[in-house]
Amino acid sequence: MSTCETYSASARPTRTRSVAAFGAAALAVVVTRYQVWKNRRSVARLLEWDAHMLADIGLTQGDVYSALATRADEDASTQLQMRSLERRYAGQAQARDRMAHAALLRVGSGQYRRKP
């Protein structure tokens, strides 16, 4: 038994396709770098806000400083978003714990009441 492989001209990558793919990848890198740079500038502008304004969006000045302290090729706005979400979810978890504890106290206090 023998096999025979055939190639068509459209199946093989041509030089123009390779150059176009490389150009598209290079353009994507440039666009991504520009977007990261723009977002870092926006995050840096948050340092002009006072503590109350930052608290309204769930951030502190320390969060902004630490986001800007990351590597230059990392998106600082993504870091800020993660910190804000972490703080929000931690607050919600604490509220659930407090409600569960309060419910246990209500149930527990009913056991020790004197019956009339």
C-alpha positions in Angstrom: 0.0 0.0 0.0 1.3 3.4 -0.9 0.2 6.9 -0.1 0.4 9.9 -2.3 0.3 13.4 -1.0 -0.6 16.3 -3.1 -0.3 20.0 -2.3 -2.2 22.7 -3.9 -0.9 26.2 -4.3 -3.6 27.6 -2.0 -2.7 25.2 0.9 0.9 26.4 1.2 1.5 29.8 2.9 2.9 32.3 0.5 5.4 34.9 1.3 2.8 37.7 1.1 0.5 35.8 3.6 3.5 35.4 6.0 4.3 39.1 5.8 0.7 40.1 6.2 0.4 37.9 9.3 3.6 39.3 10.8 2.4 42.9 10.1 -1.0 42.2 11.7 0.7 40.7 14.8 3.1 43.7 15.0 0.1 46.1 14.7 -1.7 44.3 17.5 1.3 44.6 19.8 1.5 48.4 19.1 -2.2 48.9 19.6 -2.1 46.9 22.9 0.9 48.9 24.2 -0.8 52.2 23.3 -3.9 51.1 25.2 -1.9 50.1 28.2 -0.1 53.5 28.2 -3.4 55.4 27.9 -4.9 53.4 30.8 -1.9 54.1 33.0 -2.3 57.8 32.3 -6.0 57.6 33.3 -5.1 55.7 36.5 -2.5 58.4 37.3 -5.1 61.0 37.0 -7.0 59.3 39.8 -4.3 60.6 42.2 -5.9 64.1 41.8 -9.1 62.8 43.4 -9.7 63.1 47.1 -10.3 60.2 49.4 -14.1 60.5 49.4 -14.3 60.4 45.6 -12.0 57.3 45.5 -14.1 55.6 48.2 -17.2 56.1 46.0 -15.7 53.9 43.4 -14.3 51.5 46.0 -10.6 52.5 45.9 -8.0 54.2 48.1 -5.0 56.2 47.2 -2.8 53.2 48.2 -4.6 51.1 45.6 -3.8 53.7 42.9 -0.2 53.9 43.9 0.2 50.1 44.0 -1.4 49.8 40.6 1.0 52.3 39.2 3.9 50.4 40.8 3.3 47.4 38.6 5.4 46.7 35.5 5.1 49.2 32.7 3.6 46.6 30.3 0.8 45.6 32.7 -2.5 47.4 32.6 -2.9 49.4 35.8 -6.7 49.8 35.2 -7.1 46.0 35.4 -5.2 46.0 38.7 -7.5 48.7 40.1 -10.5 46.8 38.9 -9.3 43.6 40.7 -8.6 45.5 43.9 -12.1 47.1 43.9 -13.8 43.8 43.2 -11.8 42.1 46.0 -12.8 44.8 48.5 -16.4 44.6 47.4 -16.6 40.8 47.7 -14.8 40.8 51.0 -17.3 43.3 52.3 -20.2 41.2 51.1 -18.7 38.1 52.7 -18.3 39.9 56.0 -21.9 41.1 55.9 -23.1 37.5 55.3 -21.0 36.3 58.2 -22.5 39.0 60.5 -26.0 38.1 59.4 -25.3 34.4 60.1 -23.9 35.2 63.5 -26.8 37.4 64.3 -29.2 34.6 63.3 -27.4 32.2 65.6 -27.6 34.6 68.5 -31.3 35.0 67.9 -31.9 31.3 67.9 -29.5 30.8 70.8 -31.2 33.4 73.0 -34.6 31.7 72.6 -33.3 28.6 74.3 -32.6 30.4 77.6 -35.8 32.2 78.0 -38.0 31.2 81.0 -41.3 29.8 80.2 -44.2 31.6 81.9 
